Amino acid sequence: MKQLYRKLASDVYYVGVDDHHTELFENLWKLPYGVSYNSYLIVDEKIALVETVKGPWADEWLDNIRELVNPAKIDYIILNHMEPDHTGALPDIARIAKNATLIYTPRASDMRKSFYDVDLNEKKVEDLEELSLGKKTLKFVHIPFVHWPETMATWIAEDGILFGCDAFGAFGALNGKHFDDEANMELVERESRRYVSVIITSYFKFVQNAIKKVKDLGLNIKIIAPSHGIIYRKNPNWIVSKYDEWSSPKLDKYCAIVYGTMYGYTHRLAMKLKKELLNLGVEVKIDNVSYSDIGDIITNTVRAGVIVIGAPTYDAFPFPRVWTYVNELQGKRFAPRPVGFFGTFGWGGGALEKLQKMAEEMKWEVLEPIVKVRGRPSKEETEMVKRLAEAIASKLS
């Protein structure tokens, strides 16, 4: 019979599950390669379980645990993060491991009580508090807002394992290839970056704080075991450096164009702007909101040194899917940067005025000229596109 677990180190095991059923993570973000819910078991004089899984996968997860121990003998259930994709199976394990103690940060306690009615003792651990299991000692490192306020990571010094929670996570089911020396790292990088962009963008400064904290603690990390995605045992520093790069306040030197179009007029402006930028040697990423996935658009724009938004007017507002993107941009608190606008209208206009007002409220620099075209662009308006391209190139030089 094939083992349902993987060994990380002596008496430390992966017991998580793959999810190929859910199509949208958080009912928002596409999962073309599925997702994993990673859970870990430490079998020492005391038995500790690090995280649970999403509720519908509880039976499969419990079977994985039973391959190693009787789950009734678990002493500690460590909840690094209270989000239900990490804790959904807590009621299931609580009915079996009736003598277990819940371990989490003080801020997690009220969350747990609001989410789940389980009759288990709790232990609220302070930052850097330690817990001995026998031969192994756990240290709990608070990493608030990565990406909820109650979040912590768990560290085993004896094995050099950091259970990073959502830090260093990725989309993508594991399909039996649980480690970085087994996985397609090109796919891992793409799905890690998309995960960071759509899940953690609002909290980039906290990611930077967490990375600095881990480095300052001088942890000799040999394995990074996140709550989603592959486990890094060959080169754990690779994912740390990638998260550092992707959350850096220093933006990249490329322009992202995001536009919507109904009948092709705004599309032609977008293509004209792209051509002018390429002629000036500017790297361009471009997305049509009607065909590009919103998660991909966020990923393509979050690091852009300049964003340009193009929209036709629709009922006196920007084209609806452009407006959706703009709301995500605001909600995810994109770092301020120069922004350009172009668009078309048939009779009344209104889209670009609302977009400009949004940018000014966010204290973004609005580049001139704003290219506003009724129907087809005139010769003068075509020249404005060229001037906008020059303004963008000067910001990225």
N, C-alpha and C positions, 0 to 999 in steps of 0.2 A: 504494500500500500504506500502511495506517495505521501511523503511528509507534508503536513499542512503548515509547517513553521520553518523558519530559517535561523541559524545560529549566528549571532553577531560576535560573541566572545564567550568565554567560559560561563555557563549558567545564565546567559542573556540571549533572549530569543525574540524574533519577529513573529507575531501571531495575528497580524492584520488581515484585511480582506480587500479584494478588488471590487469595484462597482462599474459594471458595463451597462447598467440599466438607466441611470440618471442621465438625461440629455443636457440639462442646464444646471450648473453648479450655482447654488443660491437662487435657482430659478431665473438666472440672468446670463450666465457665461457658458458658452458651448463646451462640450466635453467630447471631442471627436475620438479621443483615445481613452475615454473613461477616466477614473480617478481611483486612488487607493486611500483607504482609511487605515493608517498605520497604528498598531498597538504593540506593546512590548512587554515581555514577561521576564522578571528577574527572579531566579530560583536560588535562594540563599537560605540561611537559617530562618529568616522571614521571607515570605514570598510577596513580591510587589508587582503590581500591574500598572503600566504606564499608559494611560488613556484607554478609552473604549472605542467603539465604532458607531457609525450611523445606525439607528434603530433597526431598520429592516434586515440588516446583515448580522443581527445578534446571534442567531443560531449557528451560522457558519463560523463566526468568531469564537463562540464557546467551544465548538468542536476542535478548533485549532488549539485552544488552551488545554483541552482534555488530552490532547496528544502528549502533553508534558506533565501536567499536574491535575489533580482534582480541584476544580475552581472553588470548591467550598473551603479549601485550605488557604486561600489568598488572604494575606494579612493587611495589605495596604493597596488602595486604589488611588493612584496619583492622577489628578486631573490638572494638566497644565493649562487648560483652556476650557471654558464652559460652553462653547458653541455646540449645537446639537450634532454636527457631523463628527465631533470628538466625544460626545457624552451620551448620545442617543440610546445606547445599550446599557446605560447605568442601571435602570430599573431591573433589567434582566440579570445582571451579575449580582445586584444587591439581594435578589431573592435567593441566590445560591450561596454567596460568600457573606453569610449573615454576621460574622464576627470581624469583618474587615473594617478598617478605618479609612475614611476619605482624607486625602491630603491635597490641599490647595492653598492659594493665597487668601488673605483675609477678604479681599474684594470679591473673591469667587463664592464665598459662603452664602450671601444673600441671593446671588444669581442661582446657585444650585437649588436653594429652597423654593425659588419662584418657578424653576423649570421642572423639578422632580420631587416627588414625595417618597423619599426612601428612608428607611429606618436604620441608618448606620451612624456610628460615631464619626466625628470629624476632627481633624487637626489642621489648624490654620498656621501655615509656616511663614516665617518672616524671611526677608531677603537674605540669602547665603546661609540660612539655617541648614543643619545637617541631620540626617537620620541614618543610623546604623542598621543594616540588615543582617549583620554577622561578619562575613568576610568583606563585604562591600559596603561603602558608605555613600549615600546620596546627598548631594548638595542642591538646593533649590535656588535658582537665580531668577529674580523677578525681571521680566522684560515687558513692562506695561506698554499697551497700545501697539503690540506686534501680534495681532492687530486689535485686540480688545484690552480694556484696562486691567483685567485680572490675570493676564497671561504670565506664565513663568516657563523656564526651561529646567530640565533635570539633568544633573551631571553625575557620572560615576567616575571618580578619580582613578580607581584601581584599573579600569579598562580604557580610560580616555574616551568615554562615550558621552556625547551631548545629545540628549533628546530635545530637539530645538523647537518643538511644537510647530506653529505655522512658519516660523523663521526657517528659511532654507528649503521650503516646500515647493511642490510643483504639481501641475495637473498631469494626468496620465496613469492608467492602471499599470501594474508591475508585470503581470503575466508570467510570474515565476522568475523574472530577472530583477532581483531586489537590490542589487548593488551596482555601483558606478562602473565596476570592471566587467559587468555583464550587459549593460544597457547600451542603447543607441544614444550616444551623448549629444549628437546633433538635435535629435528630437527632444531630449531632456532639456537642453538649453532653450529651445524655442518654447516649450511648455512651462519651464520655470519662469522665463521672462514674462510670458503672458499671465501667469499666476500672480507674479509680483505686481504687474501693471494694473490688473483689474481688481485685485483683492487688497493690496497694501499701499497703493499710491497715496492715499490720504495720510499715511503714517510714516512717510519716508524718513522724517527726522528722528522718529523713534527707532526705526531700523538702524540708522546710523548710530544712535545712542547705544543700542543693544550690541552692535558689532564692537564698538569701542569698549563697552563694559567687559565683554568676553575677552578681548585682547588684554585689557588692563588687569584682569584676574590671572593672566598668565596660564590659562588652561592648556595643557598639552593634549590637544584634540587629535585623536586617532580615528574616530568615527563620528560622523554627524548623522543622526537618525531623526528625520523630521516626521511630522504627522501626515504628510501627503507626499507621494513621490519616492524616488529611489533613496537608498541609504548610501552614504559616501564613506567608503573605507579605503579606497585606493588613493584618492586625493581630496580630502575634505576641504582643503583651502581653496579649491576651485570654486565651490559654490559660495563660500564666504566672500571671495573676491568679486564674484558676479553680483551678489546681492549688494555689496558695497558700491560697485559701479552703477547698478541700475537705480539705486536710491540716492546717488550723489546729488547734491544741490547744483553741481556744475552741469549744465545742459550740453547736449551734443550739437555739433555744427551742421545741421541739416534743416531743411524746411519741410514741414508736413502740410499738405493741402487736403482739406476735408470739404466736400461740397455735395450739394444735392441739385437735382435738375428734374424738370418735368418734361420739357419738349426739346431739350438739347441746347438751348441758348446759354445757360450757365455752364454746361459741360464744355462748350466751345471756349468760353473764357478760361476755364480751368486748364484746358489743354494749351491755350495760348500762353498762360502764365508759366506752366510747366516748361514749355519750350524755351521761353525767355530765360528762366532760371538755369536750365541745363546749358544754354549758350554762355552763361556767365560762370559756369563751373560749379554751380550749387547742387549738392545732393538733394534729391526730392523723393519724398514718399507721398503717395496720393491715394485717397480713398473716396469712392462714391458711396454715400451713406445708404443708398437704396440696395446696394449689392455687397458691400463689405460688412462683416460681422462687427457689432459695436465693440466687442472685446478686442478685436484686432485693431480697430481704429484707435482705441485708447492706448494700446501697446505701441502703435506707430507714432503717436503724437506726444506721449508723456515726456519723452526725452528730447523732443525737437526744440532747437534753439529759436525757431520762429514757427508759428502756426498761422495758416491762412485759411479763412472760412468763407466759402462761397454758398450763396443761397438765393433762390428766387423767392419773391414774396408770395405767401399763401395765406389768404384771409387776413391780410395786414400784419402777418407774423412771418418769421423765417420758415422755410420749408420744414414740415414737422419733424422729419428725422434729423435734420440739422439741429433743430431746437432740442431734441433729445440728447444729441451729443454735447451740446453746450451745457445742458443741465448736468450731465455726467462730469464735464470738465470743471464746473463750479463745485459740485458735490464732492469730488475727489481732490479738491483743493490743489489743482495744478499750480506749480510754482509760476510766479509772474514772469512774463517774457514778452517780446514784441509780437503783435498780432496784426494781420492784414485782413481786409474784407473786400469781397467783390460779389456782385449779384445782379439779378435782372428783375424786371417787373413789367407788367402789361398796362396797368392803368393807375394804381394808387400808390404802390410802394409801401414801405414800412419795415421790411425785414432788416435792412442794413442799419437803420436807425436804432432798432432794438438791440442788435448785436453790438453796436458801438457803445450804447449805454451800459450794457452788461460788462464790456471790457473796461470801461472807465470806472465802474463801481468796484471791479476787482483790482484796480490800479495797474492794469496792463498798459503798456505803451502801444497806442494805435498808430500804425504806419500810414503815411500818406503816399499816394492818394487812395481814397476809398473809391473803388470802381463801381459806379452805379449806372446800369445800362437799361434803357427802355427797349425791349426787343433785341434787335441786332446792334452790335457796337458800331459807332461811327469811327471815322479815321482818328478823331481826337481821343475817343474812348479807348481805342486800340493802343494808342500811344500811352495812355494812362497805365495800361497793363504793363507795358515795358518799364515805365517809371517805377511802378510798384515792385517789379522784379529787381530793379537796381537798388531800391531801398532795402529789400530783404537781403540781397547779397552783401550790402555794406554792413548790415548787422551781424552777419555770419563770418565776416572776414577776420 
